[in-house]
């Protein structure tokens, strides 16, 4: 996949902040990261995008290393970096983290690379690279795009012609991996099982926010906070995981 071309079209800089509905993914993921994050920890953000997480954590005083393959995103982060921030920005990708020391980070965020890795061998390589630089006792967060919810949002929100002429398998309902890679919960679970990993946590990052964006974005500030509280209460329930466009699993390294 030509990531520079993809992100010339998609606006990653504002994806997580443009509307209340879009902010739910960022707010939820940060809330979950806070459960393992402690002062003084070293953070690695692999596939950092335009820096939504890296810049925020660096602003809060953490030492952050951001690895990002898209040149435009690296430039955006550098433009927003402030002198007081301990933020290192490296152009690179999740398949090769050999420029970083082994077991050198307390928390690793991998909240974008699985969106672009088409083959299981690549996803395994990514996971191995992340865990190699993670300290024992550390936590790594991996996000993927949920195929089944993408089918719903494509059919009911974005593309009225999708059910008739959309690019998906008519028997399995697997959506074509264009321009992103879409995985099912079962597919991810089977993959982790083959590698001998059991997630310490799985959560729905945005839940129904994308499906219900028009309604979420009309809520008052108080109503939005109550909806967010409801989402946070629901986001780890197994029955709710499939009802989310973005799902995150956490692996803890012994």
C-alpha positions as CSV (number, residue, x, y, z in Angstrom):
1,X,0.0,0.0,0.0
2,X,1.2,3.5,-0.9
3,X,0.7,5.2,2.5
4,X,1.8,8.6,1.3
5,X,-0.9,8.4,-1.4
6,X,-3.6,7.2,0.9
7,X,-3.0,10.0,3.4
8,X,-2.9,12.6,0.7
9,X,-6.6,11.7,0.5
10,X,-7.5,10.9,4.1
11,X,-7.1,13.7,6.7
12,X,-5.4,11.9,9.6
13,X,-4.5,15.2,11.3
14,X,-8.1,15.9,12.2
15,X,-9.5,12.4,12.2
16,X,-9.7,12.0,16.0
17,X,-10.7,15.5,16.9
18,X,-12.9,17.0,14.1
19,X,-16.2,16.2,15.8
20,X,-17.4,14.8,19.2
21,X,-18.2,11.5,17.6
22,X,-14.7,11.2,16.2
23,X,-13.1,12.1,19.5
24,X,-14.6,9.1,21.3
25,X,-11.9,6.8,19.8
26,X,-9.1,9.0,21.2
27,X,-10.7,9.6,24.5
28,X,-11.5,6.0,25.1
29,X,-8.0,4.8,24.1
30,X,-6.3,7.3,26.3
31,X,-8.6,6.4,29.2
32,X,-7.5,2.7,28.8
33,X,-3.8,3.6,28.4
34,X,-4.0,5.6,31.6
35,X,-4.7,2.3,33.5
36,X,-1.1,1.2,32.9
37,X,0.7,4.5,32.4
38,X,2.8,5.8,35.3
39,X,5.0,9.0,35.6
40,X,8.5,8.6,34.1
41,X,7.5,5.8,31.7
42,X,9.1,5.6,28.2
43,X,6.4,5.6,25.5
44,X,6.8,4.4,21.9
45,X,4.1,5.3,19.4
46,X,4.5,3.1,16.2
47,X,2.5,4.4,13.3
48,X,2.1,7.7,15.1
49,X,0.1,9.4,12.4
50,X,0.2,13.2,12.8
51,X,0.8,12.8,16.5
52,X,-2.5,12.8,18.3
53,X,-1.1,10.6,21.0
54,X,2.7,11.4,20.8
55,X,2.2,15.1,21.1
56,X,-0.3,14.8,24.0
57,X,1.9,12.5,26.0
58,X,5.0,14.6,25.3
59,X,3.2,17.7,26.4
60,X,2.3,15.9,29.7
61,X,6.0,15.3,30.4
62,X,6.6,11.7,29.1
63,X,9.6,10.8,27.0
64,X,8.0,9.8,23.7
65,X,9.5,8.2,20.6
66,X,7.2,8.4,17.5
67,X,7.8,6.2,14.5
68,X,5.8,7.1,11.4
69,X,6.2,6.1,7.7
70,X,4.3,9.0,6.1
71,X,6.5,12.0,5.4
72,X,3.7,14.5,5.7
73,X,2.8,13.2,9.2
74,X,6.3,13.4,10.4
75,X,6.5,17.0,9.2
76,X,3.2,17.9,11.0
77,X,4.6,16.4,14.3
78,X,7.8,18.3,13.9
79,X,5.9,21.6,13.3
80,X,3.9,21.0,16.5
81,X,6.7,19.8,18.7
82,X,7.6,22.3,21.4
83,X,11.2,22.8,22.7
84,X,10.3,21.5,26.2
85,X,8.9,18.2,24.8
86,X,11.0,15.1,25.1
87,X,9.8,13.9,21.7
88,X,11.9,12.0,19.2
89,X,10.3,11.6,15.7
90,X,11.6,8.9,13.4
91,X,10.6,8.1,9.8
92,X,10.1,4.3,9.8
93,X,7.6,1.6,10.0
94,X,6.3,-1.2,12.3
95,X,8.0,-4.0,10.3
96,X,11.5,-2.7,11.2
97,X,12.2,-1.3,14.6
98,X,15.8,-2.4,14.7
99,X,16.9,1.2,15.2
100,X,15.5,1.0,18.7
101,X,17.0,-0.8,21.7
102,X,15.5,-4.0,22.8
103,X,13.3,-3.9,25.9
104,X,13.6,-0.1,26.1
105,X,9.9,1.1,26.4
106,X,7.3,0.7,29.1
107,X,4.3,1.3,26.8
108,X,4.1,0.8,23.1
109,X,1.2,2.1,21.1
110,X,0.6,0.4,17.7
111,X,-2.7,2.1,16.9
112,X,-2.4,2.3,13.1
113,X,0.0,-0.3,11.5
114,X,-2.5,-3.2,11.5
115,X,-4.7,-1.0,9.3
116,X,-2.2,-1.4,6.5
117,X,-0.7,-4.9,6.8
118,X,-2.4,-7.2,4.4
119,X,-0.7,-10.5,5.2
120,X,-0.7,-12.4,8.4
121,X,3.1,-12.8,8.2
122,X,3.4,-9.0,8.2
123,X,1.1,-8.6,11.2
124,X,3.2,-11.2,13.0
125,X,6.4,-9.4,12.1
126,X,4.8,-6.2,13.4
127,X,3.8,-7.8,16.7
128,X,7.2,-9.4,17.2
129,X,9.0,-6.1,16.5
130,X,6.8,-4.2,19.0
131,X,7.3,-6.9,21.7
132,X,11.0,-6.9,21.1
133,X,11.4,-3.3,22.2
134,X,8.8,-3.6,25.0
135,X,10.2,-3.9,28.5
136,X,9.3,-6.9,30.6
137,X,6.2,-5.8,32.6
138,X,5.3,-3.4,29.9
139,X,2.1,-3.1,27.9
140,X,1.5,-2.9,24.1
141,X,-1.7,-1.6,22.6
142,X,-2.7,-2.8,19.1
143,X,-5.7,-1.4,17.1
144,X,-7.4,-3.0,14.1
145,X,-10.4,-2.0,12.0
146,X,-13.3,-4.3,12.5
147,X,-14.6,-5.8,9.2
148,X,-18.1,-6.4,10.5
149,X,-18.8,-2.9,11.6
150,X,-17.2,-1.5,8.5
151,X,-19.8,-3.5,6.5
152,X,-22.6,-1.9,8.5
153,X,-21.3,1.7,8.2
154,X,-20.5,1.3,4.5
155,X,-24.0,0.0,3.8
156,X,-26.0,2.3,6.1
157,X,-24.0,5.5,6.3
158,X,-21.5,6.0,3.4
159,X,-22.6,4.1,0.3
160,X,-26.2,3.5,-0.6
161,X,-25.0,1.2,-3.5
162,X,-22.8,-0.9,-1.2
163,X,-25.2,-3.9,-0.7
164,X,-25.7,-4.2,-4.5
165,X,-22.3,-3.3,-5.9
166,X,-19.9,-3.0,-2.9
167,X,-16.6,-4.8,-2.9
168,X,-17.2,-7.6,-0.4
169,X,-17.6,-11.4,-0.5
170,X,-21.3,-12.3,-0.8
171,X,-20.9,-15.4,1.3
172,X,-18.6,-14.4,4.1
173,X,-19.3,-10.6,4.0
174,X,-15.5,-9.9,4.1
175,X,-15.0,-6.4,2.9
176,X,-12.2,-5.9,0.3
177,X,-9.0,-4.6,1.9
178,X,-9.1,-1.3,0.0
179,X,-7.8,1.2,1.0
180,X,-7.4,-0.3,4.5
181,X,-7.2,-3.8,5.9
182,X,-10.3,-5.0,7.7
183,X,-10.1,-7.9,10.2
184,X,-12.8,-9.8,12.2
185,X,-12.6,-10.4,15.9
186,X,-12.4,-14.1,15.3
187,X,-9.6,-13.7,12.8
188,X,-7.6,-11.7,15.3
189,X,-8.3,-14.1,18.1
190,X,-7.2,-17.1,16.0
191,X,-4.0,-15.3,15.0
192,X,-3.1,-14.5,18.6
193,X,-3.9,-18.0,19.6
194,X,-1.5,-19.4,17.0
195,X,1.2,-17.2,18.5
196,X,0.5,-18.2,22.0
197,X,-0.8,-14.8,23.1
198,X,-3.9,-14.1,25.2
199,X,-4.8,-10.4,25.4
200,X,-4.8,-8.9,28.8
201,X,-7.6,-6.6,27.6
202,X,-9.8,-6.0,24.6
203,X,-11.9,-2.9,24.2
204,X,-14.1,-1.2,21.6
205,X,-12.4,2.1,21.0
206,X,-15.2,4.0,19.3
207,X,-18.2,1.7,19.6
208,X,-21.2,2.9,17.6
209,X,-19.8,6.5,17.3
210,X,-19.3,6.3,13.5
211,X,-22.6,4.6,12.8
212,X,-24.5,7.2,15.0
213,X,-22.2,10.2,14.3
214,X,-25.0,12.4,13.1
215,X,-26.9,11.9,16.4
216,X,-23.8,12.0,18.6
217,X,-22.7,15.3,17.1
218,X,-26.0,17.0,18.0
219,X,-25.8,16.1,21.7
220,X,-25.3,18.8,24.3
221,X,-22.0,18.9,26.2
222,X,-23.7,17.2,29.2
223,X,-25.4,14.6,27.0
224,X,-22.1,13.8,25.2
225,X,-20.4,13.2,28.5
226,X,-23.1,10.9,29.6
227,X,-22.9,9.0,26.2
228,X,-19.2,8.8,26.7
229,X,-19.6,7.4,30.2
230,X,-22.1,4.8,28.8
231,X,-19.6,3.8,26.1
232,X,-16.8,3.5,28.6
233,X,-19.0,1.3,30.8
234,X,-19.8,-0.9,27.8
235,X,-16.5,-1.0,25.8
236,X,-15.0,-4.1,27.4
237,X,-18.1,-6.2,27.4
238,X,-17.7,-9.1,24.9
239,X,-21.1,-8.5,23.4
240,X,-20.1,-5.0,22.5
241,X,-16.7,-5.6,20.9
242,X,-18.1,-6.4,17.4
243,X,-20.2,-3.1,17.5
244,X,-17.2,-0.9,17.0
245,X,-15.2,0.2,13.9
246,X,-12.0,0.2,15.9
247,X,-11.0,-2.5,18.4
248,X,-7.9,-2.5,20.6
249,X,-6.2,-5.4,22.3
250,X,-3.5,-5.1,24.9
251,X,-0.6,-7.5,25.4
252,X,1.4,-7.5,28.6
253,X,4.9,-8.7,28.4
254,X,6.0,-10.9,31.3
